[in-house]
Amino acid sequence: MKVLMLNGSPRKDGNTSIALEEMKKIFEAEGVETEIVRVGNKDVRGCIACGRCYELGKCVFDDVVNELAPKFEAADGLVIASPVYYASANATLIAVLDRLFYSSHFDKTMKVGASVVCARRGGCSATFDELNKYFTISNMPIASSQYWNSIHGRAQGEAEMDEEGKQTMRVLARNMVFLMKSIALGKEKFGLPETEERVATHFIR
């Protein structure tokens, strides 16, 4: 099994990294292949809704997003982690996710998703909800923990002192492994859920 983890922090070895490393230890102990990619320090522009990805099979802007797409397709689970800025996720991470989810047209059904957020104090739950929306529009089950998937710290390394936050990350990783293994068994025995032809409406017609 494989898990792709996206670190939306621009800071190397910051508090968001502490959360992901806590999860990585559990994944590796459970025999899950894990890759962490830091995207928060990349020069990434947002989606311009040009639609070229339907012609090219990839995003028209050839950057880290196109590098991530095959990794995402091969993964059984995706973890997206962000520091909290103004009660929301890092804008660079959002640009990556908008384009990654929109331009990658492979079926994401039953890949397990998990969001992780890190803040000095407030804004964690708003950012957590923001990140989870990428999963819920893609038929991806969301892994949960014993608390909302957050960890706290301001100065570099302070998250190491958040024992509850670190435990939340470990429980999240174990739950994610259980979900991925259970889904793999379910797919083998029952297959994926029946699909319907997509209906897309809007408020005009």
Secondary structure as the mmCIF struct_conf table of DSSP 4:
data_model
#
loop_
_struct_conf.conf_type_id
_struct_conf.id
_struct_conf.beg_label_comp_id
_struct_conf.beg_label_asym_id
_struct_conf.beg_label_seq_id
_struct_conf.end_label_comp_id
_struct_conf.end_label_asym_id
_struct_conf.end_label_seq_id
STRN STRN1 LYS A 2 ASN A 7
BEND BEND1 PRO A 10 ARG A 11
TURN_TY1_P TURN_TY1_P1 LYS A 12 ASP A 13
HELX_RH_AL_P HELX_RH_AL_P1 ASN A 15 ALA A 29
TURN_TY1_P TURN_TY1_P2 GLU A 30 GLY A 31
STRN STRN2 GLU A 33 ARG A 38
TURN_TY1_P TURN_TY1_P3 GLY A 40 ASN A 41
BEND BEND2 LYS A 42 LYS A 42
HELX_LH_PP_P HELX_LH_PP_P1 ARG A 45 CYS A 47
TURN_TY1_P TURN_TY1_P4 ARG A 52 ARG A 52
HELX_RH_AL_P HELX_RH_AL_P2 CYS A 53 LEU A 56
BEND BEND3 GLY A 57 LYS A 58
BEND BEND4 VAL A 60 PHE A 61
BEND BEND5 ASP A 63 ASP A 63
HELX_RH_AL_P HELX_RH_AL_P3 VAL A 64 ALA A 74
BEND BEND6 ASP A 76 ASP A 76
STRN STRN3 GLY A 77 TYR A 85
TURN_TY1_P TURN_TY1_P5 TYR A 86 ALA A 87
STRN STRN4 SER A 88 ALA A 89
HELX_RH_AL_P HELX_RH_AL_P4 ALA A 91 SER A 103
BEND BEND7 PHE A 106 PHE A 106
TURN_TY1_P TURN_TY1_P6 THR A 109 MET A 110
STRN STRN5 VAL A 112 ALA A 119
BEND BEND8 ARG A 120 GLY A 122
HELX_RH_AL_P HELX_RH_AL_P5 CYS A 124 THR A 136
TURN_TY1_P TURN_TY1_P7 ILE A 137 ASN A 139
HELX_LH_PP_P HELX_LH_PP_P2 PRO A 141 PRO A 141
STRN STRN6 ILE A 142 ILE A 142
HELX_LH_PP_P HELX_LH_PP_P3 ALA A 143 ALA A 143
BEND BEND9 GLN A 146 TYR A 147
BEND BEND10 ASN A 149 ASN A 149
STRN STRN7 SER A 150 HIS A 152
BEND BEND11 ARG A 154 ALA A 155
TURN_TY1_P TURN_TY1_P8 GLN A 156 GLY A 157
HELX_RH_3T_P HELX_RH_3T_P1 GLU A 158 MET A 161
HELX_RH_AL_P HELX_RH_AL_P6 GLU A 163 PHE A 190
BEND BEND12 LEU A 192 LEU A 192
HELX_LH_PP_P HELX_LH_PP_P4 PRO A 193 GLU A 194
BEND BEND13 PHE A 203 PHE A 203
#
